[in-house]
Amino acid sequence: MAVNVTTRKGNVKNTRSHALNATKKRQNLNLQVYRLEDGTKVRISAKEKRTLLKNDKAA
């Protein structure tokens, strides 16, 4: 089972109709399961995963 590691939260925005009614809408994160080098599975966002991969290639 993957463990949630990220502390990021999704965006909350208003959806506007033609009559200008405001309805709250939540835009969730793109959470993905990623396996670390020690074998543990973590659930992180796609942005954090991309940053991890970028830093690993630089090292």
N, C-alpha and C positions, 0 to 999 in steps of 0.2 A: 504494500500500500504506500502510495506517495504521500509525503508530508508537505503541507503548505509552508513555504519559506517567505514568500513575498509579503510586504506590508503595504503594497500599493492598493488603491481602491479605484473603482470605475467612476466614470463621469456621470453626473446627473444633469439633465437638460430638460427644457420645455419643448414639447411638440405643439406647434401652433396650427390651428385650423383656419379656414378662410374667415370664420366669425371671430377670430382672435381668442378662442378658448385655449387656455394653457393646461396641458396635461403633462405630469412628470414622466420622464422616460429615463431609464437607466442603461448606460452603455458599459457592459461588463468587459473585463480584461480577457485577453487571449491566453488562458492558462494552458501550459503544456507540461507533460511529464518529462523530466530530464534526469539521466543517470550520471551521478558524479563519479570521479575516479575511484573512490573507495567502494563503489557498488551500491550506495544508497540512492533511492529514487526520491526526487523532490519535485514539487509542482511550482513552477515559476512562470512568469509572463514571458511572452515571445520576445519582448524588448530586452529583458534581462538575459535570456538565453543567447540572443545575438551578441550581447556585450561580452558574455563569458567566452563564447567561441572566438570572438575577435581578440580578446586578451590572451587566450591560449595560443593563438597563432603568432602573436607578437613575441611571446616568450621563447 
